[in-house]
Amino acid sequence: MKCRFLLLYIFILLTSCQKKPHVNTLFNEVSFLSKKSTTQLSQLMSDSILITPLETVDESILGKINKIRKYKNEFYVLSNDQWIFRFDEKGKYVSSLKKRGSAPDEYTYINDFDVYEIDGINEVWVADNHFIKIYNAEDFTFRRKINLPFIVSKFKRLSKDEILVMNCLNDKSLFVVNEAGKVVSEALDKEVPYLLYRAVQFKNYSSDLCLFQLGISNDYVAYDLRNKSFEYGRFFDEDNPLVSKKELCGLFDKYGQGFIMNFKDYTYIQSYFYANGNTWFYIKDKEKKYITKISPDKSSLSAMIYPHCDLRNDLFHINDFNFLTTLGFGESDNSLLLYMEVSSLEETPDSITLKNGQKIGIKEEDNPVIIEFLS
Protein backbone atom coordinates (compact mmCIF):
# COMPACT_ATOMS: atom_id res chain seq x y z
CA MET A 1 0.00 0.00 0.00
CA LYS A 2 2.81 2.40 0.91
CA CYS A 3 4.51 1.56 -2.38
CA ARG A 4 1.32 2.35 -4.30
CA PHE A 5 0.96 5.76 -2.61
CA LEU A 6 4.64 6.45 -3.26
CA LEU A 7 4.22 5.71 -6.97
CA LEU A 8 1.13 7.93 -7.12
CA TYR A 9 3.02 10.75 -5.41
CA ILE A 10 5.93 10.44 -7.87
CA PHE A 11 3.50 10.47 -10.82
CA ILE A 12 1.76 13.63 -9.56
CA LEU A 13 5.12 15.29 -8.91
CA LEU A 14 6.44 14.49 -12.39
CA THR A 15 3.22 15.60 -14.05
CA SER A 16 3.17 18.92 -12.21
CA CYS A 17 6.79 19.54 -13.15
CA GLN A 18 6.30 18.97 -16.87
CA LYS A 19 7.20 22.03 -18.88
CA LYS A 20 4.12 23.82 -20.17
CA PRO A 21 4.20 25.33 -23.67
CA HIS A 22 5.77 28.76 -23.55
CA VAL A 23 3.28 31.40 -24.73
CA ASN A 24 4.86 34.67 -25.81
CA THR A 25 3.01 37.88 -26.71
CA LEU A 26 4.70 40.03 -29.35
CA PHE A 27 2.67 43.20 -28.83
CA ASN A 28 1.23 44.11 -25.43
CA GLU A 29 -1.19 47.03 -25.11
CA VAL A 30 -0.85 47.97 -28.79
CA SER A 31 -3.78 49.53 -30.66
CA PHE A 32 -4.44 48.02 -34.08
CA LEU A 33 -7.61 49.88 -35.17
CA SER A 34 -7.67 53.31 -36.75
CA LYS A 35 -8.19 56.39 -34.56
CA LYS A 36 -6.98 59.03 -37.01
CA SER A 37 -9.08 60.69 -39.69
CA THR A 38 -6.38 60.83 -42.37
CA THR A 39 -3.01 59.10 -42.71
CA GLN A 40 -0.34 59.57 -45.37
CA LEU A 41 0.59 56.42 -47.30
CA SER A 42 4.26 57.24 -46.70
CA GLN A 43 3.66 57.18 -42.93
CA LEU A 44 1.77 53.90 -42.97
CA MET A 45 4.17 52.07 -45.27
CA SER A 46 7.40 53.92 -46.12
CA ASP A 47 8.39 57.12 -47.90
CA SER A 48 10.75 55.14 -50.14
CA ILE A 49 8.92 53.35 -52.92
CA LEU A 50 9.89 51.34 -56.00
CA ILE A 51 7.35 50.49 -58.72
CA THR A 52 8.19 47.81 -61.29
CA PRO A 53 5.78 46.81 -64.09
CA LEU A 54 6.19 43.16 -65.05
CA GLU A 55 6.73 42.97 -68.80
CA THR A 56 3.76 41.73 -70.79
CA VAL A 57 4.74 39.60 -73.79
CA ASP A 58 3.13 36.44 -75.19
CA GLU A 59 5.46 34.23 -73.13
CA SER A 60 4.87 36.05 -69.82
CA ILE A 61 1.11 36.55 -69.46
CA LEU A 62 0.51 35.73 -65.80
CA GLY A 63 -3.20 35.64 -65.11
CA LYS A 64 -3.92 35.04 -61.43
CA ILE A 65 -0.90 35.26 -59.10
CA ASN A 66 -0.40 32.62 -56.41
CA LYS A 67 2.93 33.85 -54.98
CA ILE A 68 5.76 36.28 -55.68
CA ARG A 69 9.34 35.82 -54.50
CA LYS A 70 11.96 38.52 -54.90
CA TYR A 71 15.46 37.08 -54.74
CA LYS A 72 18.67 38.96 -55.55
CA ASN A 73 16.63 41.73 -57.17
CA GLU A 74 14.82 39.36 -59.52
CA PHE A 75 11.14 38.42 -59.34
CA TYR A 76 9.84 34.83 -59.47
CA VAL A 77 6.08 34.61 -59.89
CA LEU A 78 3.90 31.50 -59.50
CA SER A 79 0.79 31.73 -61.66
CA ASN A 80 -2.47 29.87 -61.29
CA ASP A 81 -1.43 27.86 -64.36
CA GLN A 82 1.29 26.20 -62.23
CA TRP A 83 4.13 27.96 -64.04
CA ILE A 84 6.93 30.01 -62.48
CA PHE A 85 7.97 33.15 -64.35
CA ARG A 86 11.29 34.94 -63.85
CA PHE A 87 11.65 38.70 -64.36
CA ASP A 88 14.79 40.81 -63.89
CA GLU A 89 15.08 43.82 -61.57
CA LYS A 90 13.49 46.12 -64.17
CA GLY A 91 10.55 43.73 -64.67
CA LYS A 92 11.75 42.41 -68.04
CA TYR A 93 10.71 38.81 -68.69
CA VAL A 94 13.67 36.39 -68.62
CA SER A 95 12.43 32.78 -68.59
CA SER A 96 9.85 30.42 -67.11
CA LEU A 97 9.53 26.97 -65.55
CA LYS A 98 6.84 25.08 -67.45
CA LYS A 99 7.48 21.41 -66.80
CA ARG A 100 4.17 20.04 -65.59
CA GLY A 101 3.94 16.31 -66.29
CA SER A 102 4.89 12.87 -65.01
CA ALA A 103 8.49 12.58 -66.22
CA PRO A 104 11.30 12.43 -63.59
CA ASP A 105 12.34 16.03 -64.30
CA GLU A 106 8.74 17.32 -64.27
CA TYR A 107 6.29 18.22 -61.50
CA THR A 108 2.63 17.29 -61.17
CA TYR A 109 1.60 20.30 -59.09
CA ILE A 110 3.29 23.24 -57.33
CA ASN A 111 2.05 23.43 -53.75
CA ASP A 112 4.74 25.98 -52.90
CA PHE A 113 8.10 27.27 -54.18
CA ASP A 114 11.10 29.28 -53.03
CA VAL A 115 14.52 30.38 -54.29
CA TYR A 116 17.87 29.74 -52.57
CA GLU A 117 21.57 29.88 -53.31
CA ILE A 118 23.16 26.46 -52.74
CA ASP A 119 26.91 26.04 -53.26
CA GLY A 120 27.06 29.17 -55.40
CA ILE A 121 24.11 28.23 -57.64
CA ASN A 122 20.67 29.85 -57.47
CA GLU A 123 18.00 27.16 -57.25
CA VAL A 124 14.21 27.12 -57.46
CA TRP A 125 12.68 24.61 -55.03
CA VAL A 126 9.21 23.29 -55.86
CA ALA A 127 6.91 21.42 -53.44
CA ASP A 128 5.32 18.63 -55.48
CA ASN A 129 3.28 16.31 -53.24
CA HIS A 130 5.81 13.93 -51.56
CA PHE A 131 8.81 15.66 -53.14
CA ILE A 132 10.70 18.90 -53.18
CA LYS A 133 12.02 19.13 -56.74
CA ILE A 134 14.96 21.42 -57.37
CA TYR A 135 15.78 23.31 -60.58
CA ASN A 136 18.59 25.60 -61.68
CA ALA A 137 17.18 29.14 -61.47
CA GLU A 138 19.10 30.26 -64.57
CA ASP A 139 17.79 27.79 -67.15
CA PHE A 140 15.31 25.70 -65.07
CA THR A 141 17.14 22.45 -65.72
CA PHE A 142 16.32 19.73 -63.18
CA ARG A 143 19.04 19.12 -60.55
CA ARG A 144 17.73 16.75 -57.85
CA LYS A 145 14.83 16.01 -55.52
CA ILE A 146 14.16 15.46 -51.82
CA ASN A 147 11.83 12.60 -50.89
CA LEU A 148 9.56 13.17 -47.91
CA PRO A 149 7.34 10.72 -45.97
CA PHE A 150 4.28 12.97 -46.40
CA ILE A 151 2.78 15.53 -48.76
CA VAL A 152 4.48 18.93 -48.62
CA SER A 153 1.85 21.67 -48.46
CA LYS A 154 4.18 24.59 -47.66
CA PHE A 155 7.88 24.79 -46.80
CA LYS A 156 10.79 27.07 -45.96
CA ARG A 157 14.48 26.15 -45.92
CA LEU A 158 16.10 27.53 -42.76
CA SER A 159 19.54 25.91 -43.02
CA LYS A 160 21.21 22.88 -44.59
CA ASP A 161 19.70 20.57 -41.98
CA GLU A 162 16.43 22.44 -41.34
CA ILE A 163 13.51 22.61 -43.74
CA LEU A 164 10.29 23.72 -42.09
CA VAL A 165 7.33 21.88 -43.62
CA MET A 166 3.55 22.12 -43.32
CA ASN A 167 1.46 18.98 -43.89
CA CYS A 168 -2.36 18.81 -43.80
CA LEU A 169 -2.93 15.04 -43.55
CA ASN A 170 -0.87 13.74 -40.62
CA ASP A 171 -1.70 13.91 -36.91
CA LYS A 172 0.90 16.67 -36.63
CA SER A 173 0.98 19.67 -38.96
CA LEU A 174 4.48 21.15 -38.65
CA PHE A 175 7.75 19.32 -39.19
CA VAL A 176 11.43 20.07 -39.44
CA VAL A 177 13.25 17.76 -41.86
CA ASN A 178 16.83 17.64 -43.09
CA GLU A 179 17.86 17.58 -46.74
CA ALA A 180 17.73 13.79 -46.73
CA GLY A 181 14.01 14.07 -45.97
CA LYS A 182 14.32 12.70 -42.44
CA VAL A 183 12.02 14.19 -39.78
CA VAL A 184 14.00 15.94 -37.04
CA SER A 185 11.12 17.37 -34.97
CA GLU A 186 7.38 17.99 -35.14
CA ALA A 187 4.73 20.21 -33.57
CA LEU A 188 1.10 21.36 -33.63
CA ASP A 189 -1.67 18.80 -33.40
CA LYS A 190 -3.74 18.83 -36.57
CA GLU A 191 -6.70 21.21 -36.42
CA VAL A 192 -8.36 21.97 -39.77
CA PRO A 193 -9.04 25.70 -39.10
CA TYR A 194 -5.34 26.26 -38.35
CA LEU A 195 -4.35 25.20 -41.86
CA LEU A 196 -5.74 27.93 -44.10
CA TYR A 197 -3.45 28.30 -47.11
CA ARG A 198 -1.40 31.44 -47.60
CA ALA A 199 1.01 32.30 -50.39
CA VAL A 200 3.74 32.74 -47.77
CA GLN A 201 2.97 30.41 -44.87
CA PHE A 202 6.23 30.68 -42.90
CA LYS A 203 7.41 34.22 -42.18
CA ASN A 204 10.62 35.35 -40.55
CA TYR A 205 10.21 37.52 -37.47
CA SER A 206 13.67 38.87 -36.65
CA SER A 207 16.62 36.66 -37.47
CA ASP A 208 15.74 34.06 -34.85
CA LEU A 209 12.03 33.25 -35.21
CA CYS A 210 10.01 31.84 -38.10
CA LEU A 211 6.26 32.24 -37.51
CA PHE A 212 3.27 30.16 -38.60
CA GLN A 213 -0.10 31.81 -37.92
CA LEU A 214 -2.86 29.47 -36.76
CA GLY A 215 -5.47 30.14 -39.42
CA ILE A 216 -6.79 33.69 -39.01
CA SER A 217 -6.40 33.70 -35.24
CA ASN A 218 -4.32 35.87 -32.94
CA ASP A 219 -2.12 32.83 -32.20
CA TYR A 220 0.96 31.41 -33.86
CA VAL A 221 3.60 28.71 -33.60
CA ALA A 222 7.20 29.85 -33.95
CA TYR A 223 10.31 27.86 -34.71
CA ASP A 224 13.26 29.26 -32.75
CA LEU A 225 16.42 28.93 -34.85
CA ARG A 226 18.65 29.42 -31.82
CA ASN A 227 17.12 26.73 -29.62
CA LYS A 228 16.01 24.48 -32.51
CA SER A 229 12.58 24.21 -30.94
CA PHE A 230 8.93 25.18 -31.43
CA GLU A 231 7.17 27.64 -29.13
CA TYR A 232 3.64 29.01 -28.97
CA GLY A 233 2.60 32.63 -28.85
CA ARG A 234 0.09 35.31 -29.77
CA PHE A 235 0.48 38.55 -31.68
CA PHE A 236 -1.55 40.83 -29.39
CA ASP A 237 -2.48 40.43 -25.74
CA GLU A 238 -5.73 38.68 -24.87
CA ASP A 239 -7.64 41.87 -24.04
CA ASN A 240 -8.82 42.47 -27.61
CA PRO A 241 -11.58 41.35 -30.00
CA LEU A 242 -9.30 39.28 -32.24
CA VAL A 243 -10.34 35.67 -32.86
CA SER A 244 -8.33 33.26 -30.72
CA LYS A 245 -7.35 29.74 -31.73
CA LYS A 246 -9.97 28.38 -29.31
CA GLU A 247 -12.72 30.49 -30.89
CA LEU A 248 -11.55 29.44 -34.35
CA CYS A 249 -11.89 25.77 -33.48
CA GLY A 250 -15.30 26.49 -31.96
CA LEU A 251 -16.46 28.02 -35.25
CA PHE A 252 -15.31 24.93 -37.09
CA ASP A 253 -17.09 22.64 -34.62
CA LYS A 254 -20.29 24.66 -35.09
CA TYR A 255 -20.30 25.17 -38.87
CA GLY A 256 -17.96 22.50 -40.24
CA GLN A 257 -16.27 23.28 -43.57
CA GLY A 258 -18.60 26.25 -43.99
CA PHE A 259 -17.08 28.06 -41.01
CA ILE A 260 -15.20 30.34 -43.41
CA MET A 261 -18.49 31.94 -44.44
CA ASN A 262 -19.08 33.18 -40.87
CA PHE A 263 -15.92 35.25 -40.47
CA LYS A 264 -17.78 38.44 -41.41
CA ASP A 265 -19.08 38.74 -37.84
CA TYR A 266 -15.60 38.61 -36.26
CA THR A 267 -12.35 40.56 -36.00
CA TYR A 268 -9.31 38.68 -37.25
CA ILE A 269 -5.84 38.90 -38.80
CA GLN A 270 -6.13 38.18 -42.53
CA SER A 271 -2.37 38.41 -43.11
CA TYR A 272 0.79 40.11 -41.86
CA PHE A 273 4.34 40.90 -42.95
CA TYR A 274 7.58 41.64 -41.12
CA ALA A 275 10.44 43.67 -42.59
CA ASN A 276 13.31 45.69 -41.12
CA GLY A 277 11.85 45.75 -37.61
CA ASN A 278 8.36 46.81 -38.71
CA THR A 279 5.29 44.58 -38.75
CA TRP A 280 2.22 45.22 -40.90
CA PHE A 281 -1.16 43.59 -40.30
CA TYR A 282 -4.14 43.38 -42.63
CA ILE A 283 -7.04 43.16 -40.17
CA LYS A 284 -10.72 42.64 -40.89
CA ASP A 285 -13.06 44.02 -38.23
CA LYS A 286 -16.47 42.66 -39.24
CA GLU A 287 -17.26 44.70 -42.39
CA LYS A 288 -14.28 47.04 -41.95
CA LYS A 289 -10.72 46.56 -43.23
CA TYR A 290 -7.57 48.04 -41.70
CA ILE A 291 -3.85 48.14 -42.37
CA THR A 292 -1.79 48.55 -39.19
CA LYS A 293 1.94 49.25 -38.92
CA ILE A 294 3.78 48.49 -35.68
CA SER A 295 7.24 50.02 -35.35
CA PRO A 296 10.22 48.57 -33.43
CA ASP A 297 9.38 50.81 -30.45
CA LYS A 298 5.88 49.18 -30.39
CA SER A 299 4.13 52.37 -31.49
CA SER A 300 1.34 51.76 -33.99
CA LEU A 301 -0.38 53.51 -36.86
CA SER A 302 -3.58 52.26 -38.51
CA ALA A 303 -5.75 53.30 -41.43
CA MET A 304 -9.13 52.07 -42.55
CA ILE A 305 -9.21 51.07 -46.22
CA TYR A 306 -12.86 49.89 -46.37
CA PRO A 307 -15.75 50.82 -46.40
CA HIS A 308 -14.19 54.28 -46.61
CA CYS A 309 -10.50 55.06 -46.80
CA ASP A 310 -8.50 57.06 -44.25
CA LEU A 311 -5.43 57.17 -46.50
CA ARG A 312 -4.00 59.86 -48.72
CA ASN A 313 -1.56 58.76 -51.39
CA ASP A 314 1.38 61.15 -51.19
CA LEU A 315 3.72 58.80 -53.11
CA PHE A 316 1.99 58.34 -56.47
CA HIS A 317 -1.23 59.66 -57.95
CA ILE A 318 -3.46 56.55 -57.83
CA ASN A 319 -5.98 56.53 -54.95
CA ASP A 320 -7.17 52.94 -55.34
CA PHE A 321 -5.68 51.12 -52.33
CA ASN A 322 -6.80 47.57 -53.13
CA PHE A 323 -3.15 46.65 -53.67
CA LEU A 324 -2.70 46.83 -49.87
CA THR A 325 -4.83 43.68 -49.54
CA THR A 326 -2.08 41.72 -51.36
CA LEU A 327 -0.05 41.87 -48.14
CA GLY A 328 1.29 38.35 -47.66
CA PHE A 329 1.35 37.30 -51.31
CA GLY A 330 4.96 38.34 -51.79
CA GLU A 331 8.24 37.68 -50.05
CA SER A 332 11.38 39.79 -50.27
CA ASP A 333 14.63 40.03 -48.36
CA ASN A 334 14.86 43.83 -48.57
CA SER A 335 11.37 45.28 -49.03
CA LEU A 336 7.68 45.07 -48.25
CA LEU A 337 6.42 43.64 -51.55
CA LEU A 338 2.87 44.11 -52.86
CA TYR A 339 1.35 44.06 -56.33
CA MET A 340 -1.36 45.94 -58.17
CA GLU A 341 -3.65 44.47 -60.84
CA VAL A 342 -3.90 47.18 -63.49
CA SER A 343 -7.17 45.78 -64.82
CA SER A 344 -8.81 46.07 -61.38
CA LEU A 345 -8.29 49.81 -61.01
CA GLU A 346 -11.46 51.87 -60.98
CA GLU A 347 -9.93 54.09 -63.63
CA THR A 348 -6.99 52.82 -65.66
CA PRO A 349 -4.47 55.61 -66.31
CA ASP A 350 -1.89 55.59 -69.08
CA SER A 351 0.88 55.86 -66.52
CA ILE A 352 1.72 55.93 -62.83
CA THR A 353 3.27 59.22 -61.78
CA LEU A 354 5.55 59.18 -58.75
CA LYS A 355 5.95 62.19 -56.47
CA ASN A 356 9.36 62.92 -58.05
CA GLY A 357 7.66 63.31 -61.45
CA GLN A 358 8.75 59.96 -62.88
CA LYS A 359 6.10 58.37 -65.10
CA ILE A 360 5.69 54.62 -65.54
CA GLY A 361 3.58 53.59 -68.52
CA ILE A 362 0.85 50.95 -68.05
CA LYS A 363 -2.06 49.45 -69.98
CA GLU A 364 -5.24 47.77 -68.74
CA GLU A 365 -4.26 44.38 -70.22
CA ASP A 366 -0.74 44.47 -68.75
CA ASN A 367 0.70 42.14 -66.14
CA PRO A 368 0.53 43.32 -62.52
CA VAL A 369 2.77 46.10 -61.24
CA ILE A 370 5.10 45.31 -58.34
CA ILE A 371 4.99 47.91 -55.55
CA GLU A 372 7.85 47.79 -53.03
CA PHE A 373 8.23 49.85 -49.88
CA LEU A 374 11.88 50.09 -48.86
CA SER A 375 13.35 50.82 -45.47
N, C-alpha and C positions, 0 to 999 in steps of 0.2 A: 504493500500500500504506500509506504514511504517513497519507494522507488517510482511509483506511478505519479505521485504528486511532484516529485523532483523533476521528472521528465516534462510534466505539464508546465512547471515553472520555467524550465529552460526554454520550452517552445514559445511561451508568452514573451519571455525576455528577448529571444532572438527576433521574434516578429515585431516587437515594438522598436527594436533597434535597426530594422531594415531602413535603408535610405529611401526617403520619399522623393519622387521626381521634383527636381528643382524647377520652380516656376519664376521666371524673370519678367519684369515689366519694363519695356523700353521707354515709355513716355508716361510719367506720372503727372497728373494735374495739368494736362495739356489740352487746350481747346481745339477742336477740329471742325467746328461749324462756323460759317461766316458771321461776323459781327460788324463788318465795314460795309459802307454803301458802294464804294468804288475802289478797285484795286488795279494797279498797273500790271500788265502782263510781265514786264521786266522784273517787278518785285516778286511776283508769285513764282516765276520760273528762274530766269537769269537775264541780265541785260546783254549777254553775249550770245548771239544766235547765228546758226549756219543753216542755210536752206539749200538742199540739193535735189533737183528734179532727176528722177530715174529715167534714163533714155528710153524712148518708146520706138522700137523697131519691130519688124515682124518676128524676130527671134526672141524678143524680150517682153512680150505682152503678158502682164502678171495676172490680171484678174484679182480674185480675192487673196489677200495676204494672210498667211498663217503665223509667220514669225519673221523677224528681221534680226540679223546679227551683224554688227559692225566689228570688224577685226582688222587691225593694222590699216585703218583708214579705207578699207574696202567694205562694201555692203553685200551680204549674202541673204537672199530673200527666198523663203519657202512659200510657194503658191499653193492654192487649193488643188491644183492639178498634180501635186506631188512631184514637182520639179524644184530645183534650187538654182536660182539665178545669181550670178556674180557681177557686180558693178564696181567700177573704180571710184576713187575719192571724189571725182567730179560727176559721178552718176552715169558715166558712159558704160554701156553694156560690154562685158568681156567674154563671158562663157556661161554654160549652164550644165547642170547634172540632170540628165534625162535618161535614166537607166532602169526604168520600172519593168520588171519581168521576173522570170524564174531561173535565169542562168546564175552561176556562182558569183559573177561580178555585178549582178543586178540586185535590186531591192524590190520587195513586194509592196511595201508601204512605208512612209516616213512618219513615225510617231513623234519624232523629235530630231533635232540636229544641232551641232555646234561646230566651232572651228578652233583648232589648237595648233601650236607649233611643237612638233615632236622631232627631236634630233635634227633641228635645223630645217625641217620641211613643214610647210603649212598643210594641215590635213582637215578635211571635212568628215565629221563623224555622224553617222546616220543610224537612228534607232529603228530597227526593222524586226519587229516581233521578238524572237529569242536571240537576236544578234545585234551587235553594234558593228556596222560595216563602215570601213574607213577608206576614203578616197583622197588622192592627191588634189589639193585645192587649186593647183595651177591648171591641170588638164583633165581633172576628174577621172584619172585612171584608178582602177581598184588596187588597193595595197594589201589589206588583210581584214580579218574580222575577229570579233570577240564573241564567244559562245556564252550564253547565260542560261541558268536553270529556270528562268521564267521570262514572261513577256516584259520587254522594256517599254514603259509608257512615256516616261520622261527621264532625263539623266543630266548630270553635270560632272565633268572630270575635275577633281580637286588636286590630285597629284598622281604620280606614277602608280601608286598602290591604292588610290582612293577614287572610285567613281561612285557618285551618289545616284541612286536609281529609285524611281517610283514604279510600283507594280500594283495593278488594280484587282488581281485575282487571288493572291495568296492571303493567308491569315494576317501577315504583316504587310505593311504598305511601303516602308522605306528600308532600303538596304545600302550598305557600302560594300562594293566588290573591288577586287584588284583587276589588273589587266589580263589575268588568266581566266577571269570570270568567276572566281571563287568568292563566296560570301564571307565578309569579314565581320560585319555586325548588322543588326536589324533593329527597327523601332516602329512604333505606331500601329496598334491593333487596327485592322481594317474596319473602317466606317464609311459607307458609301458617300454621305454628304461631305466628307473631308476631301474627296478625290475629284473635285471639279477641275476640268482641264484648263490650263492657261498656256499661252505661248511660251512664256518663261516661267517655269514652275519653281526652280531653285534660284534664289537671289542672294547675292553676297550682301552681308551687312557688316561693314568694316572688313578688315583683312582676316578676321578670325572666325566669323560666323557665317553660315550659309542657311538661309531661312526657307521654310516650306509652310505656307499659310494653310490652315485647316479649313478648306472650302472658302466661304466668304466670312468666316467668323473673325473675332478679335484675337484668336489664338493661333499659335504657330509651334512647329517643332524646328529646332536649330541643330545643325551639326557643328560642333566646336572643333576647329582644325587644330587647336593647340592640344586639347585633351583627348582628341580622337573619340568623342562621345556625343550622344544625342542629349538634348535638354529641352524642356518645355517652357513656353512663355506666352505672354500676351503683348500686344502692341500698346494698348492704353489701359489704364487702371480700370477696375471693375465698376467704378461709379460713373457709368455712361450708358447710353442706350444701344450700343453696338451689340450685335448678335454674338453670343458666346458659343463655344463648341457644344455645350450641353443643350442650348436652345436649338441649335442647328440639327442635332440628332433628334430632338423632340419633334421638329417640323417634319423630318423624314418619317418618323414613326407614325405621325398623324396622317400625312398625305401620300406617303410612298414616293414613287418616282416623280409624281407631280408636285413635289414640294417646291420645286423651282418657281412655279407659277405664283407662289404665295409670298415671295420676297418683297413685293411692292408695299407691304404693310410694315416693313421693318427697316432698321438702319444698319448698314453693313459696309464692309470694305470690299469694293469690287476688285481693286488692284492697287499696287503700290510699287515704288521704285526707289532705290537708294543710289546716290552718287555723290562723291566728294563731301561726305559728311552730312548732306541734306537728304531728307526722306520726303517723298511726295505720296499722297494717298488720294485715290479716286473713291469718294464715299457717296453712297446713295442713302438718302434720308427720306424714306417713303417715296414721294413723288419728286423730291428735290435731288439735285446732283451738285456735289462740291469737289473742288480740288484744294487740298491742304498741303502746305509746305511746312516742314518742321526743320529748323536750323540746328546746327551742332550745340548751340546754347539752350536748346529745348524751347525756344520761342517759336510761335506758330503764326501762319498767315493763311487765311482761307478765302475762297471766292465761290459764290454760287454760279453755276453755268447753265442751270435749268431749274425751273421754268423761265426765269429771266436771268440775265447775266450781269454779274457785278464787276466784270472785267472791262478794261479799256486797253486796246492793243496799241502800245506805244513803240512796237518794234517793226511791224509791217502793216500794210493798210487793210488787210482782210479782217473782218470782225465776226467771222464764223468760227466758233471755238470748238467745234465737234472733234477736231484733231486731238484735243486734250483727253478724250475718252480712249485713245489708243495707248494710253499709259499701260505698260506691261507687255505690249506686243513686241517691243524691241529690246535689244541688249547691246550695250556698248561699254568699252573700258574707259572712255574719257568724256562721255556726254550723257545727257538725258535725251533719249532718242524716241521721237514720235513720228507719225506720218499723216499726211493729209490726202484724202481722195479728192482729186480735182473735180471729178464728175458729181460729187455730193455737195459742192458749194451751192449756196442759195443763188448766188450770181457768179458766173465764171468769168473772171477778168482775163485779159490777154497777157498779163504779167503780174508778178508779185513785186511790190516796191518796198525795199527795206528803208529804214529810217535814215540811212546814209545816202539814199538816192539810187542805190543799185537796183536795177530791174532784172527780174528773172522771168523769161517767157514761158507760158504754159498754155495748153489747150485742153478742152473738156475731155477729149478721148485719151489724154496722156496717162502714163503710169503715175502712181502716187508720188508725192513730193516728200522727201525726208526733211524733218524739222528737228534740229539738234540745239539744245541749250547747253552751253559750255560753262565751265566754272570760271 
